């Protein structure tokens, strides 16, 4: 079993930029500015082509172009690039993994395929094993987000199988509501594996109970400054400051929850802070002009522009 450096701090799951109103053509030209904005606001890397990036709705060629654009845009040694390579095709996933290794990505990840629905940890581990073979030198992270794919499987049991089946298994991106299970995964083998927390609305609970050191965030695209404040306050022993920042993050999440969540409303918020990434790809229902104005007003009411990421 290979030993990989653990990630400390918060990575972001970026949105996929499009050039046109129909979201037909990806926009790689904006990625250098996107990467710089994230870095300058205290984020520690990106996990691309995942759920926030509409990864399953992209072609293999588009995913390759995005991976290359992000790799070229990253100018900082401590800014990580993890490429989500999961798909419904094992062959395609393995090719994407090989490409990620070729371009010098830090690591790869994959969530369970949405079809067919996996029902055993052994089958899920076999899926991950075949993907990881494409990048035998990179850490492999399983992206646990069962609300998207129905893979409501016990993660401690899964980790026991993974450590036997996948030599490059590094840990999980854990995007599920069970603080108990997250803590049990953190405790497994005395904290051997990297447990990247994925629920921005409760990151403080993961710090307090699970001892989280790293995370991957969707809302960090625009409130990374707030979420990193949760972490920094906790590390300094300022629980009240951490609670205040966490509660403010929930205020923002309450706004996006009214407009189809982070993938849709969050992406439009990027336009409001000065980085227009375009619409969403069908079948997502992109934000309508009147909704954009309502979002703007709701954010102004909570003084969002005093707290958000700055270009």
C-alpha positions in Angstrom: 0.0 0.0 0.0 1.5 3.3 -1.1 1.8 6.2 1.3 0.6 9.6 0.1 0.7 13.0 1.7 -2.6 14.1 3.2 -4.3 17.3 2.1 -4.6 20.1 4.7 -7.0 22.9 4.0 -9.9 23.4 1.6 -10.0 22.4 -2.0 -12.8 23.6 -4.3 -15.0 21.7 -6.7 -15.1 24.2 -9.6 -17.9 24.7 -12.1 -17.4 24.0 -15.8 -17.4 27.3 -17.7 -19.3 27.5 -21.0 -18.9 30.1 -23.8 -22.4 30.1 -25.2 -26.0 30.4 -24.0 -26.7 26.8 -24.9 -23.7 25.5 -22.9 -22.5 23.6 -25.9 -18.9 24.9 -25.9 -16.7 24.8 -22.8 -14.6 27.9 -22.0 -11.1 27.0 -21.0 -9.8 30.6 -21.5 -11.3 31.8 -18.3 -9.6 29.1 -16.2 -6.4 30.9 -15.4 -8.4 33.8 -13.8 -10.6 31.2 -12.0 -7.6 29.4 -10.6 -5.9 32.7 -9.5 -9.1 33.9 -7.8 -9.3 30.6 -5.8 -5.7 30.6 -4.8 -5.7 34.3 -3.8 -8.7 33.7 -1.5 -7.0 30.9 0.5 -8.1 27.8 -1.3 -5.6 24.9 -1.6 -6.6 23.3 -4.8 -9.4 22.0 -7.1 -11.3 18.7 -7.6 -12.4 19.1 -11.2 -15.1 17.4 -13.4 -17.1 16.2 -10.4 -20.7 17.0 -9.5 -20.3 20.8 -9.3 -18.5 20.6 -12.7 -21.3 18.6 -14.3 -18.7 15.9 -15.0 -21.1 13.2 -16.2 -22.6 15.5 -18.7 -19.3 16.2 -20.4 -17.6 14.3 -23.2 -14.3 12.5 -22.6 -12.6 15.1 -24.8 -14.1 18.0 -22.9 -12.9 16.5 -19.6 -9.4 16.1 -21.0 -9.4 19.7 -22.2 -10.5 20.9 -18.8 -7.9 18.9 -17.0 -5.2 20.2 -19.3 -6.4 23.8 -18.9 -6.5 23.6 -15.1 -3.0 21.9 -15.0 -1.6 24.7 -17.1 -3.3 27.4 -15.0 -1.9 26.2 -11.7 1.3 28.1 -10.9 1.7 27.3 -7.2 3.4 24.2 -5.8 0.9 23.9 -2.9 -2.2 24.1 -5.1 -3.5 20.6 -5.7 -5.3 19.3 -8.8 -7.4 16.2 -8.3 -9.3 15.0 -11.4 -12.6 13.2 -11.1 -12.4 10.4 -13.7 -15.5 8.3 -12.9 -18.0 7.5 -15.6 -20.4 4.8 -16.7 -17.6 3.3 -18.8 -14.7 1.7 -17.0 -12.6 1.9 -20.1 -13.2 5.6 -20.5 -12.6 6.2 -16.7 -9.2 4.3 -16.9 -8.2 6.5 -19.9 -9.1 9.6 -18.0 -7.1 8.4 -15.1 -4.1 7.7 -17.3 -4.4 11.2 -18.8 -4.5 12.8 -15.3 -1.2 11.0 -14.4 0.4 12.0 -17.7 -0.3 15.7 -17.1 1.0 15.7 -13.5 -2.2 15.9 -11.5 -1.9 15.4 -7.8 -4.5 12.7 -7.7 -7.7 11.2 -9.1 -11.1 10.4 -7.8 -14.3 8.7 -8.7 -17.8 8.5 -7.4 -20.0 5.4 -7.9 -21.5 5.2 -11.4 -25.2 6.2 -11.4 -25.9 3.2 -13.6 -26.0 0.4 -12.8 -26.7 1.1 -9.1 -24.0 -0.7 -7.0 -25.3 -2.7 -4.1 -22.2 -4.3 -2.5 -19.0 -2.8 -1.2 -17.0 -5.5 -3.1 -18.5 -4.4 -6.4 -17.8 -0.8 -5.7 -14.2 -1.6 -4.8 -13.8 -3.6 -8.0 -15.1 -0.6 -10.0 -12.6 1.7 -8.2 -9.7 -0.9 -8.7 -10.1 -1.0 -12.4 -10.2 2.8 -12.7 -7.1 3.2 -10.4 -5.1 0.9 -12.6 -5.0 3.7 -15.1 -2.9 5.9 -12.8 -0.8 3.6 -10.7 1.4 6.5 -9.4 -1.5 8.8 -8.2 -3.5 8.7 -5.0 -7.1 7.5 -5.6 -10.0 9.1 -3.6 -13.4 7.6 -3.6 -16.1 10.3 -3.8 -18.9 9.2 -1.4 -22.0 11.1 -2.5 -24.8 8.5 -2.3 -27.6 11.1 -2.8 -26.4 11.3 -6.5 -26.0 7.6 -7.3 -27.8 5.6 -4.6 -24.7 4.0 -3.3 -25.7 4.1 0.3 -23.0 1.6 1.4 -21.1 1.4 4.7 -17.9 3.3 4.2 -15.8 1.6 6.9 -16.6 -1.8 5.3 -15.7 -0.3 1.9 -12.4 1.0 3.2 -11.5 -2.5 4.5 -12.0 -3.9 1.0 -10.3 -1.0 -0.7 -7.1 -1.2 1.2 -6.8 -4.8 0.0 -7.9 -4.2 -3.6 -6.5 -0.8 -4.5 -2.8 -0.1 -3.7 -3.2 3.6 -4.4 -6.3 4.1 -2.2 -5.7 7.4 -0.3 -9.1 8.1 1.3 -12.5 9.5 0.7 -14.3 12.7 -0.3 -17.1 12.3 2.2 -20.3 14.1 1.1 -23.0 12.5 3.4 -24.8 13.6 6.5 -23.6 10.9 8.9 -21.1 12.5 11.3 -20.9 9.2 13.2 -19.8 7.3 10.1 -17.4 10.1 9.1 -15.8 9.9 12.5 -15.5 6.1 12.3 -13.8 6.5 9.0 -11.4 9.0 10.5 -10.6 6.6 13.3 -10.0 3.7 11.0 -6.4 2.4 11.3 -5.6 5.3 13.6 -6.4 7.9 11.0 -4.4 6.3 8.2 -6.6 7.6 5.4 -7.3 11.0 4.1 -10.9 12.0 4.9 -11.8 15.1 2.8 -15.1 16.5 4.1 -17.7 17.6 1.5 -20.6 19.2 3.4 -19.9 22.9 3.6 -23.0 23.5 5.8 -21.5 21.4 8.7 -17.8 21.6 8.3 -17.4 22.8 11.9 -18.9 19.5 13.2 -16.4 17.5 11.1 -13.6 19.6 12.7 -14.9 19.1 16.2 -16.0 15.5 16.2 -14.0 14.0 13.3 -10.8 16.0 13.5 -11.0 16.8 9.8 -7.9 18.3 8.2 -9.0 18.8 4.7 -12.2 19.2 2.6 -13.6 19.7 -0.9 -16.1 22.4 -1.2 -18.7 23.5 -3.7 -19.7 26.8 -2.1 -16.0 27.6 -1.6 -16.1 28.8 -5.2 -17.6 32.0 -3.8 -17.4 31.8 0.0 -14.1 30.2 0.4 -13.0 33.0 2.6 -15.8 32.2 5.0 -15.2 28.5 5.1 -11.4 28.9 5.6 -12.3 31.2 8.5 -14.3 28.4 10.1 -11.1 26.2 9.9 -8.7 28.9 11.0 -10.8 30.0 14.0 -11.2 26.4 15.1 -7.5 25.8 14.9 -6.8 28.9 17.0 -9.3 27.8 19.6 -11.8 30.5 18.8 -15.0 28.4 18.9 -17.3 31.5 18.8 -15.5 32.8 15.7 -15.8 29.4 14.0 -19.5 29.2 14.9 -20.2 32.6 13.5 -18.4 31.8 10.2 -20.2 28.5 9.9 -23.6 30.1 10.6 -22.9 32.7 8.0 -22.0 30.0 5.4 -25.4 28.5 6.2 -27.1 31.9 5.5 -25.6 31.8 2.0 -26.5 28.1 1.6 -30.1 29.0 2.5 -30.2 31.4 -0.4 -28.9 28.9 -3.0 -31.2 26.2 -1.7 -34.2 28.2 -2.9 -32.8 28.3 -6.5 -31.8 24.7 -7.3 -28.7 24.5 -5.1 -25.0 25.1 -5.6 -24.6 23.6 -9.1 -27.2 26.0 -10.5 -27.5 29.0 -8.2 -23.9 28.8 -7.1 -22.7 29.0 -10.6 -24.7 32.2 -11.2 -23.3 33.7 -8.1 -19.9 33.5 -9.7 -21.2 35.9 -12.3 -22.4 38.2 -9.5 -18.9 38.3 -8.0 -17.3 39.1 -11.4 -16.5 35.7 -13.0 -19.1 34.7 -15.6 -19.0 31.0 -16.1 -22.0 30.8 -18.3 -25.2 28.7 -17.8 -25.7 25.1 -16.9 -26.0 22.2 -19.4 -29.4 20.7 -20.0 -31.2 19.0 -18.2 -30.2 21.5 -15.5 -32.6 24.5 -15.5 -30.3 27.5 -15.5 -31.0 30.6 -13.5 -33.6 32.9 -15.2 -32.9 36.7 -15.3 -35.6 37.4 -12.7 -34.2 34.7 -10.4 -30.7 36.3 -10.8 -32.1 39.6 -9.5 -33.8 37.8 -6.6 -30.6 36.1 -5.7 -28.7 39.4 -5.9 -31.2 41.0 -3.5 -31.2 38.1 -1.1 -27.4 38.2 -1.0 -27.3 41.9 -0.4 -29.6 41.5 2.6 -27.0 39.3 4.3 -24.1 41.5 3.2 -22.7 38.8 1.1 -20.4 41.1 -0.9 -18.5 41.9 2.3 -17.7 38.2 2.8 -17.4 36.6 -0.6 -14.3 35.7 -2.6 -12.6 38.6 -4.3 -11.2 38.7 -7.8 
